Amino acid sequence: MTIWTTWLKEQRQARKIDAGWIVISKGDKALYFSHPIHRTKNFVKNLLNQAWIAWYRVKNRPQCPICGSFMEIAFGRGVKSRYWLCRQDKVRLDWDYGLPERAKKYLKNLRKIRARYLRTRREERKPTHVAMKIRKPWRWRKK
């Protein structure tokens, strides 16, 4: 798991208007990106909440109820959709499986806000997920 945010070396400070992301990767392949976390009043709090949830998912990865092997992160049909998958037995679990209630409550509120925004965009016949569709592909930068 990695926390990404912009740091300007020359000025020795973070960019005033920017975003941060939480990335879960395996080797050099990104398996999960959080939504952008914008530098607003609650930036650090939101970044830490999302980082804690991603950390919890990684550390408490579910095991298949049939064969007992660790499940993998799989891509769902929806934009940014993920779920847990056992490739041997084709068992699927919800992405939020095993998360504490505190995390589920936080995510439910975030998703409610995003759903309202997407619904409004669709009602206004405006495109959705524009920034994500034009963003450059992610590549792991080795140090």
C-alpha positions as CSV (number, residue, x, y, z in Angstrom):
1,M,0.0,0.0,0.0
2,T,1.3,3.5,-0.9
3,I,0.1,7.0,-0.1
4,W,0.6,9.4,-3.0
5,T,0.6,13.1,-2.7
6,T,2.6,15.8,-4.4
7,W,5.7,17.2,-2.8
8,L,7.6,20.0,-4.5
9,K,11.3,19.4,-3.8
10,E,12.5,22.9,-4.9
11,Q,10.0,24.7,-2.6
12,R,10.1,22.1,0.1
13,Q,6.3,22.1,0.5
14,A,3.2,20.4,-0.8
15,R,1.3,21.9,-3.7
16,K,-1.6,24.1,-2.4
17,I,-4.2,22.8,-4.9
18,D,-3.7,19.1,-5.5
19,A,-4.9,15.7,-4.6
20,G,-3.7,12.5,-2.9
21,W,-4.3,8.9,-3.6
22,I,-4.1,5.6,-1.8
23,V,-2.7,2.8,-4.0
24,I,-2.7,-0.9,-3.3
25,S,-0.3,-2.7,-5.6
26,K,1.2,-6.1,-6.1
27,G,4.7,-5.8,-7.6
28,D,4.5,-3.2,-10.3
29,K,0.8,-3.6,-10.9
30,A,-1.7,-1.3,-9.3
31,L,-4.7,-3.3,-8.1
32,Y,-6.7,-0.4,-6.4
33,F,-6.7,3.4,-6.5
34,S,-8.8,5.4,-4.1
35,H,-10.7,8.3,-5.5
36,P,-8.7,11.5,-5.5
37,I,-8.5,13.0,-2.0
38,H,-8.5,16.8,-2.6
39,R,-6.6,19.3,-0.5
40,T,-9.5,20.7,1.4
41,K,-9.9,21.6,5.0
42,N,-10.1,17.9,6.0
43,F,-7.4,16.6,3.6
44,V,-5.2,15.0,6.2
45,K,-8.1,13.5,8.1
46,N,-9.6,12.0,4.8
47,L,-6.2,10.8,3.6
48,L,-5.5,9.1,6.9
49,N,-9.0,7.5,7.0
50,Q,-8.6,6.1,3.5
51,A,-5.1,4.9,4.2
52,W,-6.3,3.1,7.4
53,I,-9.1,1.4,5.4
54,A,-6.6,0.3,2.7
55,W,-4.1,-0.9,5.3
56,Y,-6.9,-2.8,7.0
57,R,-7.9,-4.5,3.7
58,V,-4.3,-5.5,3.0
59,K,-3.6,-6.8,6.5
60,N,-6.9,-8.6,6.9
61,R,-7.2,-10.1,3.4
62,P,-10.0,-12.6,3.5
63,Q,-9.4,-16.3,2.9
64,C,-11.6,-18.4,0.7
65,P,-14.3,-20.2,2.7
66,I,-13.9,-23.3,0.6
67,C,-10.2,-23.9,0.1
68,G,-8.7,-21.5,2.7
69,S,-6.3,-19.7,0.3
70,F,-6.0,-15.9,0.4
71,M,-8.3,-14.1,-2.0
72,E,-7.1,-11.6,-4.6
73,I,-8.4,-8.2,-5.5
74,A,-10.4,-8.4,-8.7
75,F,-11.8,-5.7,-11.0
76,G,-15.6,-5.3,-11.1
77,R,-17.7,-4.1,-14.0
78,G,-18.3,-0.6,-12.7
79,V,-15.8,2.2,-12.7
80,K,-13.3,1.7,-9.9
81,S,-15.3,-1.3,-8.7
82,R,-13.4,-4.1,-6.8
83,Y,-14.2,-7.3,-5.1
84,W,-12.4,-10.2,-3.5
85,L,-12.0,-13.4,-5.6
86,C,-10.7,-16.9,-5.1
87,R,-9.5,-17.9,-8.5
88,Q,-9.5,-21.7,-7.7
89,D,-13.1,-21.9,-6.5
90,K,-14.6,-18.9,-8.2
91,V,-15.8,-17.5,-4.9
92,R,-16.5,-13.8,-4.7
93,L,-16.8,-11.6,-1.6
94,D,-17.8,-8.0,-1.3
95,W,-15.0,-5.4,-1.3
96,D,-16.0,-4.3,2.1
97,Y,-16.0,-7.8,3.5
98,G,-14.5,-7.9,7.0
99,L,-14.2,-4.2,7.5
100,P,-15.0,-2.8,10.9
101,E,-18.3,-0.9,11.3
102,R,-16.5,2.4,11.6
103,A,-14.9,2.0,8.2
104,K,-18.2,0.9,6.6
105,K,-20.0,3.9,8.0
106,Y,-17.2,6.2,6.6
107,L,-17.4,4.6,3.2
108,K,-21.2,4.6,3.1
109,N,-21.2,8.4,3.6
110,L,-18.5,8.9,0.9
111,R,-20.4,6.7,-1.6
112,K,-23.7,8.5,-0.9
113,I,-22.1,11.8,-1.7
114,R,-20.5,10.4,-4.9
115,A,-23.8,8.8,-6.0
116,R,-25.6,12.1,-5.6
117,Y,-23.0,13.8,-7.7
118,L,-23.1,11.2,-10.5
119,R,-26.9,11.3,-10.5
120,T,-26.9,15.0,-10.9
121,R,-24.4,14.8,-13.7
122,R,-26.5,12.2,-15.5
123,E,-29.7,14.2,-15.1
124,E,-27.9,17.2,-16.6
125,R,-26.7,14.9,-19.4
126,K,-23.1,15.7,-18.6
127,P,-20.3,13.1,-18.9
128,T,-19.1,11.3,-15.8
129,H,-15.6,10.2,-14.6
130,V,-14.1,12.7,-17.1
131,A,-10.8,13.3,-15.3
132,M,-10.2,9.5,-14.8
133,K,-10.8,8.8,-18.5
134,I,-8.2,11.4,-19.7
135,R,-5.6,10.7,-17.0
136,K,-2.3,9.2,-18.1
137,P,-1.9,5.5,-17.3
138,W,-0.2,4.7,-14.0
139,R,3.4,3.5,-14.0
140,W,5.4,2.4,-11.0
141,R,8.5,4.6,-10.5
142,K,11.4,2.6,-9.1
143,K,13.7,4.6,-6.8
